[in-house]
Amino acid sequence: MNILVPVKRVVDPYVKIRVNQDGTGVETHQVKMVMNPFDEIALEEAIRLREKGIASEVVCVTIGDSSCQETLRHGLAMGADRAILVESLASYHSLQIAKILKKIIELESYQLVLMGKQAIDSDANQTPQMLAGLLDWPQAMFISQIEITGSNAHVIRETDMGLEHLELSLPAVVSVDLRLNEPRYATLPNIMKSKSKPLSVKSLSELNIGIMPSNLQCEQVLKPNTRAKGEILGSIEALIEKVKPLIQS
């Protein structure tokens, strides 16, 4: 069984986000970039399935410019067998990304797509569902546990009502949640080995995909309003006087 893991290059979640000068997005120049944490969890689970002998190959794929090779090399250092970069300078919305991934899947044989439930920059949580719809494959979202038995996958997902157990027939698209696992660190020997692992670069024209222009447009990005400073009150009575207008309104 071959597993495809789509990954995305995002700003490090521990870096303070700054809006760029023209207000069209966040500043990424000389800012630390990492693999989307949810995608890293998906990749870790795919590698564990291969280590158990359930999967034979783990492939990570991303869409972006040449700088995204660094993110793919990190995936190879974690343990992926090979990587694919769909090189493009443009940015795409969820449906366009799903169509590109669909084409990658059609060119090769994959029985399972493991991916993060969302990217931490856009928080859209749309691509896995759209990809499953385009492929007409079964889907399970936000899983916290997965077991593969033959041509079926048993997954557990956390809901507001408790744990939900689902049985899927493969091939399928599965998105992962935080509690599935804790990704491993890439060791120095594996980082060195990753430099010799295959990383293929494909263009959209090579894939022969007709991507329509995006019907979504970001007009402006604004930084959050500055929060007012707290006020220290001297007594319970003073607190009541502060809260009373809020209750009455």
TISERO-502628 format. One line per 10 residues: number of its first residue (from 1); for each residue z, x, y of N, C-alpha, C. Coordinates in nm, 2 decimals, padded with zeros to 4 digits. Each point is the difference from the previous one (the first is absolute). Example, Ala and Ser with C-alpha at 12.3 -4.5 7.8 and 13.67 -1.06 7.14 Angstrom:
% residues 2
1	00.78:01.32:-00.57:00.00:-00.09:00.12:00.00:00.09:00.12; -00.07:-00.04:00.11:00.00:00.09:00.11:00.08:-00.08:00.11
This chain:
% residues 249
1	00.00:00.08:-00.12:00.00:-00.08:00.12:00.00:00.09:00.12; -00.09:-00.03:00.10:-00.01:00.07:00.12:00.06:-00.08:00.11; 00.08:00.06:00.09:00.07:-00.07:00.11:-00.05:00.06:00.13; -00.04:-00.10:00.09:-00.04:00.04:00.14:00.12:-00.03:00.09; 00.03:00.10:00.09:00.11:-00.02:00.10:-00.06:00.02:00.14; -00.02:-00.11:00.07:-00.04:00.02:00.14:00.12:00.04:00.09; -00.03:00.10:00.08:00.11:00.06:00.09:-00.05:00.00:00.14; 00.10:00.00:00.09:-00.04:00.01:00.15:00.08:00.10:00.07; -00.06:00.07:00.09:00.06:00.10:00.09:00.06:-00.07:00.12; 00.14:00.01:00.02:00.07:-00.06:00.10:00.09:00.09:00.07
11	00.05:-00.04:00.12:00.10:00.08:00.07:00.13:00.01:-00.08; 00.06:00.11:00.00:00.13:00.02:-00.07:00.10:-00.11:00.05; 00.06:-00.07:-00.09:00.09:-00.11:00.04:00.12:00.05:00.08; 00.03:00.13:-00.02:00.12:00.06:00.07:-00.04:00.06:00.14; -00.13:-00.01:00.04:-00.04:00.05:00.13:00.01:-00.12:00.10; 00.04:00.04:00.12:00.01:-00.10:00.11:-00.14:-00.04:00.04; -00.04:-00.13:-00.01:-00.13:-00.04:00.04:-00.02:-00.01:00.15; -00.11:00.05:00.05:-00.03:-00.01:00.14:-00.14:-00.06:00.02; -00.01:-00.09:00.10:-00.13:-00.06:00.03:-00.08:00.10:00.08; -00.13:00.02:-00.04:-00.08:00.09:00.07:-00.03:-00.04:00.15
21	-00.06:00.09:00.08:-00.01:-00.02:00.14:-00.09:-00.12:00.04; -00.10:-00.02:-00.08:-00.09:-00.11:00.04:00.04:-00.14:-00.06; 00.11:00.00:-00.08:00.05:-00.12:-00.05:-00.08:-00.07:-00.11; -00.08:00.09:-00.07:-00.09:-00.06:-00.10:00.06:00.02:-00.14; 00.11:00.07:-00.01:00.06:00.02:-00.13:00.12:00.09:00.01; 00.05:00.06:-00.11:00.11:00.09:00.00:-00.05:00.14:00.00; 00.08:00.09:00.06:-00.04:00.14:00.01:00.01:00.07:-00.14; -00.11:00.06:-00.04:-00.01:00.07:-00.13:-00.03:00.15:00.01; -00.03:00.04:00.12:-00.03:00.14:00.02:00.12:00.09:-00.01; 00.00:00.10:-00.09:00.11:00.09:-00.03:00.12:-00.08:-00.04
31	-00.02:-00.11:-00.07:00.11:-00.08:-00.06:-00.01:00.01:-00.15; 00.12:00.02:-00.06:00.00:00.01:-00.15:-00.05:-00.12:-00.07; -00.09:00.01:-00.09:-00.06:-00.11:-00.07:00.04:00.02:-00.15; 00.02:-00.11:-00.07:00.04:00.00:-00.14:-00.08:-00.11:-00.08; 00.02:00.00:-00.13:-00.05:-00.11:-00.08:00.09:-00.12:00.02; -00.06:-00.12:00.02:00.07:-00.12:00.01:00.11:-00.01:-00.11; 00.13:-00.02:00.04:00.10:00.00:-00.10:-00.02:-00.10:-00.12; -00.05:-00.12:00.03:-00.02:-00.09:-00.11:-00.11:00.05:-00.09; -00.10:00.07:00.05:-00.11:00.05:-00.08:00.06:00.12:-00.09; 00.09:00.07:00.06:00.06:00.11:-00.08:00.08:-00.05:-00.12
41	00.06:-00.11:00.02:00.07:-00.07:-00.11:-00.10:-00.04:-00.11; -00.11:-00.06:00.04:-00.10:-00.04:-00.09:-00.06:00.12:-00.08; -00.02:00.11:00.07:-00.05:00.12:-00.06:00.10:00.05:-00.10; 00.12:00.01:00.03:00.11:00.04:-00.09:00.00:-00.08:-00.13; -00.01:-00.13:00.02:00.00:-00.09:-00.12:-00.12:00.03:-00.09; -00.12:00.02:00.06:-00.12:00.03:-00.07:00.01:00.13:-00.08; 00.06:00.10:00.06:00.02:00.13:-00.07:00.10:-00.02:-00.11; 00.10:-00.08:00.02:00.10:-00.03:-00.11:-00.07:-00.07:-00.12; -00.09:-00.09:00.03:-00.07:-00.06:-00.11:-00.09:00.09:-00.08; -00.06:00.10:00.08:-00.08:00.10:-00.07:00.09:00.09:-00.09
51	00.12:00.04:00.06:00.09:00.08:-00.08:00.05:-00.06:-00.12; 00.01:-00.14:00.00:00.04:-00.07:-00.12:-00.12:-00.01:-00.10; -00.12:00.04:00.03:-00.11:-00.01:-00.09:-00.07:-00.13:00.02; 00.04:-00.09:00.09:-00.06:-00.13:00.02:-00.13:00.01:00.07; -00.01:00.09:00.11:-00.12:00.02:00.08:-00.05:00.14:-00.04; -00.13:00.01:00.01:-00.07:00.13:-00.02:-00.04:00.07:00.12; -00.02:-00.07:00.11:-00.04:00.07:00.13:00.06:-00.08:00.12; 00.04:00.07:00.10:00.05:-00.06:00.12:-00.08:00.06:00.12; -00.07:-00.09:00.07:-00.09:00.03:00.11:00.06:-00.06:00.13; 00.01:00.08:00.10:00.04:-00.05:00.13:-00.12:00.00:00.10
61	-00.01:-00.10:00.08:-00.11:-00.01:00.09:00.05:-00.05:00.14; -00.07:00.05:00.10:00.03:-00.04:00.14:-00.13:-00.01:00.08; 00.01:-00.06:00.11:-00.11:-00.02:00.09:00.04:00.05:00.14; -00.08:00.10:00.05:00.03:00.06:00.13:-00.07:00.12:00.02; 00.04:00.08:00.11:-00.07:00.12:00.03:00.04:00.12:-00.09; -00.05:00.12:00.03:00.03:00.11:-00.08:00.15:00.04:-00.01; 00.08:-00.04:00.10:00.14:00.03:00.00:00.07:-00.07:-00.11; -00.05:-00.10:-00.05:00.06:-00.08:-00.11:00.00:00.08:-00.13; -00.08:00.11:-00.01:00.01:00.08:-00.12:00.14:00.06:-00.02; 00.07:00.02:00.11:00.14:00.05:-00.02:00.08:-00.10:-00.07
71	-00.01:-00.13:00.03:00.07:-00.10:-00.07:-00.04:-00.01:-00.15; -00.13:00.02:-00.02:-00.04:-00.01:-00.14:00.05:00.13:-00.08; 00.00:00.11:00.06:00.06:00.12:-00.06:00.14:-00.02:-00.04; 00.08:-00.07:00.09:00.14:-00.03:-00.03:00.00:-00.08:-00.13; -00.09:-00.10:-00.01:00.00:-00.09:-00.12:-00.04:00.09:-00.12; -00.09:00.09:00.01:-00.03:00.09:-00.11:00.12:00.09:-00.04; 00.07:00.04:00.10:00.12:00.09:-00.02:00.11:-00.08:-00.07; 00.01:-00.13:00.02:00.09:-00.09:-00.07:-00.03:-00.01:-00.14; -00.13:00.00:-00.03:-00.04:-00.01:-00.14:-00.13:-00.08:-00.03; -00.07:-00.05:00.10:-00.12:-00.07:-00.02:-00.10:00.10:-00.05
81	-00.10:-00.05:-00.08:-00.10:00.08:-00.07:-00.11:00.04:00.09; -00.04:-00.09:00.08:-00.11:00.03:00.10:00.01:-00.10:00.12; -00.08:00.02:00.10:00.01:-00.08:00.12:-00.14:-00.03:00.06; -00.01:-00.10:00.07:-00.13:-00.04:00.06:00.03:-00.03:00.15; -00.08:00.06:00.09:00.01:-00.03:00.14:-00.13:-00.07:00.04; 00.01:-00.13:00.05:-00.11:-00.07:00.06:00.00:00.04:00.15; -00.08:00.09:00.04:00.01:00.06:00.13:-00.07:-00.09:00.10; 00.08:-00.03:00.11:-00.05:-00.08:00.11:00.09:00.02:00.12; -00.06:00.00:00.12:00.07:00.02:00.12:00.05:-00.13:00.05; -00.05:-00.11:-00.05:00.03:-00.14:00.05:00.13:-00.04:-00.07
91	00.07:-00.10:00.07:00.11:-00.06:-00.07:-00.04:-00.14:-00.04; 00.06:-00.05:-00.11:-00.04:-00.12:-00.06:00.12:-00.10:-00.02; -00.03:-00.13:00.00:00.11:-00.09:-00.02:00.00:-00.03:-00.15; 00.10:-00.08:-00.04:00.03:-00.02:-00.14:-00.11:-00.04:-00.09; -00.08:-00.10:00.04:-00.11:-00.05:-00.08:-00.11:00.11:-00.02; -00.03:00.08:00.11:-00.10:00.11:-00.02:00.05:00.10:-00.10; 00.13:00.03:00.01:00.06:00.10:-00.09:-00.01:-00.05:-00.14; 00.03:-00.12:-00.02:-00.01:-00.06:-00.14:-00.14:00.00:-00.05; -00.10:-00.02:00.08:-00.14:00.01:-00.04:-00.04:00.14:-00.04; 00.05:00.10:00.07:-00.03:00.14:-00.03:00.07:00.04:-00.14
101	00.13:-00.05:-00.01:00.07:00.03:-00.13:-00.07:-00.07:-00.12; -00.05:-00.11:00.03:-00.07:-00.08:-00.11:-00.12:00.08:-00.05; -00.08:00.06:00.10:-00.11:00.08:-00.04:00.04:00.12:-00.08; 00.11:00.07:00.04:00.05:00.12:-00.07:00.03:-00.04:-00.15; 00.06:-00.12:-00.01:00.04:-00.04:-00.14:-00.12:-00.04:-00.08; -00.10:-00.05:00.06:-00.12:-00.04:-00.07:-00.08:00.13:-00.05; 00.01:00.11:00.08:-00.07:00.12:-00.04:00.06:00.07:-00.12; 00.13:-00.02:-00.02:00.08:00.06:-00.11:00.07:-00.11:-00.07; 00.06:00.04:-00.11:00.07:-00.10:-00.09:00.15:00.02:00.02; 00.07:-00.10:00.06:00.14:00.00:00.02:00.06:-00.13:-00.06
111	00.11:00.01:-00.07:00.07:-00.11:-00.06:00.12:-00.05:00.09; 00.04:00.08:00.09:00.11:-00.04:00.08:-00.01:00.06:00.14; 00.03:-00.08:00.10:00.01:00.05:00.14:00.14:-00.02:00.04; 00.07:00.12:00.03:00.14:00.00:00.05:-00.01:00.04:00.14; 00.06:-00.08:00.09:00.00:00.03:00.14:00.12:-00.05:00.07; 00.03:00.06:00.12:00.12:-00.04:00.07:-00.02:-00.15:00.05; 00.11:-00.07:00.02:-00.02:-00.14:00.04:-00.05:-00.01:00.15; 00.02:00.11:00.08:-00.04:00.00:00.14:00.01:00.14:00.05; -00.08:00.02:00.11:00.01:00.13:00.07:00.10:-00.02:00.11; 00.08:00.11:00.03:00.11:-00.01:00.09:-00.05:00.00:00.15
121	-00.13:00.03:00.02:-00.05:00.00:00.14:-00.04:-00.14:00.04; -00.08:-00.07:-00.09:-00.05:-00.13:00.04:00.09:-00.11:-00.06; 00.07:00.02:-00.11:00.08:-00.10:-00.07:-00.08:-00.12:-00.03; -00.13:00.01:-00.04:-00.08:-00.12:-00.01:00.03:-00.07:-00.14; 00.02:00.08:-00.10:00.02:-00.07:-00.13:-00.11:-00.09:-00.04; -00.13:00.05:00.01:-00.12:-00.08:-00.03:-00.09:00.06:-00.10; -00.02:00.13:00.00:-00.10:00.07:-00.08:00.01:-00.03:-00.15; 00.12:00.01:-00.06:00.01:-00.02:-00.14:-00.04:-00.14:-00.04; 00.04:-00.10:00.07:-00.04:-00.14:-00.04:-00.15:-00.01:00.02; -00.06:00.05:00.11:-00.14:-00.01:00.02:-00.08:00.07:-00.10
131	00.04:00.12:-00.04:-00.07:00.07:-00.10:00.00:-00.07:-00.14; 00.12:-00.06:-00.03:00.00:-00.08:-00.13:-00.09:-00.12:00.01; -00.01:-00.06:00.12:-00.09:-00.11:00.01:-00.15:00.04:-00.01; -00.03:00.11:00.06:-00.14:00.04:-00.01:-00.04:00.04:-00.14; 00.09:00.06:-00.07:-00.02:00.04:-00.14:00.01:-00.11:-00.10; 00.07:-00.11:00.04:00.03:-00.11:-00.09:00.09:00.05:-00.11; 00.10:00.09:00.04:00.09:00.05:-00.10:00.14:-00.07:00.02; 00.08:00.00:-00.10:00.14:-00.05:00.02:00.07:00.09:00.09; 00.10:-00.05:00.07:00.08:00.08:00.10:00.15:-00.03:-00.01; 00.08:00.10:00.03:00.14:-00.01:00.01:00.05:00.08:00.12
141	00.07:-00.06:00.09:00.04:00.06:00.12:00.15:00.03:00.01; 00.04:00.11:00.07:00.13:00.03:00.03:00.09:00.03:-00.13; -00.06:00.07:-00.10:00.07:00.01:-00.12:00.11:00.11:00.01; 00.11:-00.02:-00.08:00.11:00.10:-00.01:00.01:00.06:-00.14; -00.09:-00.05:-00.09:00.00:00.06:-00.14:-00.13:-00.04:-00.06; -00.05:00.10:-00.08:-00.13:-00.03:-00.08:00.01:00.06:-00.13; -00.05:-00.07:-00.10:-00.02:00.05:-00.14:-00.14:-00.04:-00.05; -00.07:00.10:-00.06:-00.13:-00.02:-00.05:00.01:00.00:-00.15; -00.05:-00.11:-00.06:-00.01:-00.01:-00.15:-00.14:-00.05:-00.04; -00.07:00.10:-00.05:-00.14:-00.03:-00.04:-00.09:-00.04:00.12
151	-00.05:-00.12:00.00:-00.09:-00.04:00.11:00.07:-00.09:00.09; 00.14:00.00:00.00:00.08:-00.09:00.09:00.10:00.08:00.08; 00.03:-00.05:00.11:00.11:00.06:00.08:00.11:-00.10:00.03; 00.12:00.04:-00.02:00.11:-00.09:00.03:00.07:00.06:00.12; 00.01:-00.08:00.11:00.06:00.05:00.12:00.12:-00.09:00.04; 00.09:00.05:00.08:00.11:-00.07:00.06:-00.01:00.01:00.15; 00.01:-00.11:00.07:00.00:00.01:00.15:00.12:-00.08:00.05; 00.05:00.05:00.11:00.12:-00.06:00.06:-00.04:-00.10:00.10; 00.06:-00.12:-00.01:-00.03:-00.11:00.09:00.14:-00.05:00.06; -00.01:-00.09:00.09:00.12:-00.06:00.06:00.08:-00.08:-00.10
161	-00.07:-00.04:-00.11:00.07:-00.08:-00.10:00.05:00.08:-00.12; -00.03:00.13:00.01:00.04:00.09:-00.11:-00.11:00.08:-00.06; 00.01:00.04:-00.12:-00.11:00.09:-00.06:-00.10:-00.09:-00.07; -00.13:00.03:00.03:-00.11:-00.07:-00.06:-00.08:00.09:-00.10; -00.02:-00.05:-00.12:-00.07:00.08:-00.10:-00.14:-00.05:-00.02; -00.10:00.09:00.01:-00.14:-00.04:-00.01:-00.06:00.08:-00.11; -00.10:-00.07:-00.07:-00.08:00.07:-00.11:-00.14:00.00:00.05; -00.06:00.12:00.01:-00.14:00.01:00.05:-00.09:00.06:-00.11; -00.12:-00.05:-00.01:-00.10:00.07:-00.08:-00.07:00.10:00.08; -00.03:00.12:-00.06:-00.07:00.11:00.07:-00.15:-00.02:-00.01
171	-00.08:00.04:00.10:00.04:00.07:00.12:00.07:-00.09:00.10; 00.08:00.06:00.09:00.08:-00.07:00.10:00.02:00.08:00.12; 00.04:-00.06:00.11:00.04:00.06:00.12:00.15:-00.03:00.02; 00.08:00.11:00.02:00.14:-00.01:00.01:00.05:00.07:00.12; 00.08:-00.06:00.09:00.06:00.07:00.11:00.15:00.02:-00.02; 00.05:00.10:00.05:00.14:00.04:-00.03:00.09:-00.01:00.12; 00.13:-00.02:-00.04:00.11:00.00:00.10:00.08:00.12:00.00; 00.10:00.01:00.09:00.08:00.13:00.01:00.08:00.03:-00.12; 00.05:-00.10:-00.07:00.10:00.02:-00.11:-00.07:00.03:-00.13; -00.13:00.02:00.00:-00.06:00.03:-00.13:00.04:00.14:-00.05
181	00.00:00.10:00.09:00.04:00.14:-00.05:00.03:00.08:00.13; 00.03:00.13:-00.02:00.02:00.09:00.10:-00.10:00.12:-00.02; -00.10:00.01:00.09:-00.11:00.10:-00.02:00.06:00.14:-00.02; -00.07:00.08:-00.08:00.04:00.14:-00.02:-00.04:00.09:00.12; 00.06:00.11:00.01:-00.04:00.10:00.10:-00.11:00.09:-00.07; -00.09:00.04:00.08:-00.11:00.09:-00.04:00.05:00.14:-00.01; 00.01:00.06:-00.11:00.05:00.14:-00.01:-00.10:00.10:00.04; 00.04:00.12:00.03:-00.09:00.10:00.05:-00.11:00.03:-00.10; 00.03:00.02:-00.13:-00.10:00.02:-00.10:-00.11:-00.11:00.00; 00.05:-00.13:00.01:-00.09:-00.11:00.00:-00.09:-00.01:00.12
191	00.06:00.04:00.12:-00.07:00.01:00.12:-00.12:00.10:-00.01; 00.03:00.12:-00.07:-00.10:00.10:-00.01:-00.11:-00.05:-00.10; 00.04:-00.08:-00.11:-00.09:-00.05:-00.09:-00.09:-00.11:00.06; 00.05:-00.07:00.09:-00.07:-00.11:00.06:-00.13:00.05:00.08; 00.01:00.12:00.04:-00.12:00.06:00.08:-00.12:00.01:-00.09; 00.02:00.01:-00.13:-00.12:00.02:-00.09:-00.03:-00.14:-00.07; 00.07:-00.10:00.02:-00.03:-00.13:-00.06:-00.12:-00.06:00.08; -00.08:-00.08:-00.07:-00.12:-00.06:00.06:00.03:-00.10:00.11; -00.07:00.01:00.11:00.01:-00.09:00.11:-00.14:-00.02:00.05; -00.05:-00.12:-00.03:-00.14:-00.03:00.04:00.00:-00.08:00.13
201	-00.10:00.03:00.08:-00.02:-00.06:00.13:-00.13:-00.09:00.00; 00.02:-00.13:00.03:-00.11:-00.09:00.00:-00.02:-00.06:00.13; -00.12:-00.04:00.04:-00.02:-00.06:00.13:-00.03:-00.15:-00.03; 00.01:-00.08:00.10:-00.03:-00.15:-00.01:-00.14:-00.02:-00.04; -00.09:00.08:00.06:-00.14:-00.01:-00.03:-00.03:00.03:-00.14; 00.07:00.10:-00.06:-00.01:00.04:-00.14:00.04:-00.12:-00.09; 00.10:-00.07:00.04:00.05:-00.11:-00.08:-00.08:-00.13:00.02; -00.09:00.01:00.10:-00.09:-00.12:00.02:00.08:-00.13:00.03; 00.09:00.01:00.09:00.08:-00.12:00.03:-00.04:-00.05:00.14; -00.03:-00.13:00.00:-00.03:-00.06:00.13:00.13:-00.05:00.07
211	00.06:00.08:00.08:00.13:-00.03:00.07:-00.04:-00.07:00.13; 00.04:-00.12:00.02:-00.02:-00.08:00.12:00.09:00.06:00.11; -00.04:-00.01:00.13:00.10:00.04:00.10:00.13:-00.08:00.00; 00.10:00.06:00.04:00.13:-00.06:-00.01:00.01:-00.12:00.10; 00.05:-00.11:-00.05:00.02:-00.12:00.09:00.14:00.00:00.06; 00.08:00.11:-00.02:00.13:00.02:00.06:-00.01:00.11:00.10; 00.07:-00.02:00.12:00.00:00.10:00.10:00.14:00.01:00.06; 00.04:00.12:00.01:00.13:00.03:00.07:-00.02:00.02:00.15; 00.05:-00.09:00.08:-00.02:00.00:00.14:00.10:00.10:00.07; 00.12:00.01:-00.05:00.10:00.09:00.07:00.12:00.02:-00.09
221	00.05:00.12:00.00:00.13:00.03:-00.07:00.10:00.03:00.10; 00.12:-00.07:-00.01:00.11:00.02:00.10:00.12:00.05:-00.07; 00.08:00.08:00.06:00.12:00.04:-00.05:00.11:-00.11:00.02; 00.10:00.00:-00.09:00.10:-00.11:00.01:00.07:00.01:00.14; 00.05:-00.12:00.04:00.08:00.00:00.13:00.13:00.08:-00.02; 00.04:00.06:00.10:00.13:00.07:-00.01:00.11:-00.09:-00.01; 00.09:00.02:-00.09:00.11:-00.09:-00.02:00.11:00.02:00.10; 00.06:-00.11:00.05:00.11:00.02:00.10:00.12:00.06:-00.06; 00.07:00.08:00.08:00.12:00.06:-00.05:00.11:-00.10:-00.03; 00.08:00.03:-00.10:00.11:-00.08:-00.03:00.11:00.00:00.10
231	00.08:-00.10:00.00:00.11:-00.01:00.10:00.14:-00.01:-00.08; 00.09:00.08:00.05:00.13:-00.01:-00.06:00.09:-00.10:00.07; 00.05:-00.09:-00.07:00.08:-00.11:00.06:00.15:00.03:-00.03; 00.08:-00.04:00.09:00.15:00.03:-00.01:00.08:-00.09:-00.08; -00.05:-00.12:-00.03:00.08:-00.10:-00.07:-00.09:-00.10:-00.07; 00.07:-00.08:-00.09:-00.07:-00.11:-00.07:-00.05:-00.10:00.10; 00.08:-00.03:00.10:-00.03:-00.10:00.10:-00.13:00.04:00.07; -00.02:00.12:00.03:-00.12:00.05:00.07:-00.12:-00.02:-00.09; 00.02:00.03:-00.13:-00.11:-00.02:-00.10:-00.04:-00.15:-00.01; 00.10:-00.09:00.00:-00.03:-00.14:-00.01:-00.08:-00.04:00.13
241	00.04:00.05:00.11:-00.08:-00.04:00.12:-00.14:00.05:00.00; -00.02:00.11:-00.07:-00.14:00.05:-00.01:-00.08:-00.08:-00.10; 00.07:-00.05:-00.11:-00.07:-00.07:-00.11:-00.02:-00.15:00.04; 00.09:-00.05:00.07:00.00:-00.15:00.03:-00.13:-00.05:00.06; -00.07:00.07:00.09:-00.13:-00.05:00.05:-00.11:-00.01:-00.11; 00.01:00.10:-00.09:-00.10:00.01:-00.11:00.02:-00.12:-00.09; 00.13:-00.04:-00.03:00.02:-00.11:-00.09:-00.03:-00.13:00.06; 00.02:-00.02:00.13:-00.03:-00.12:00.07:-00.15:-00.02:00.02; -00.07:00.11:00.01:-00.15:-00.02:00.01:-00.06:-00.04:-00.13
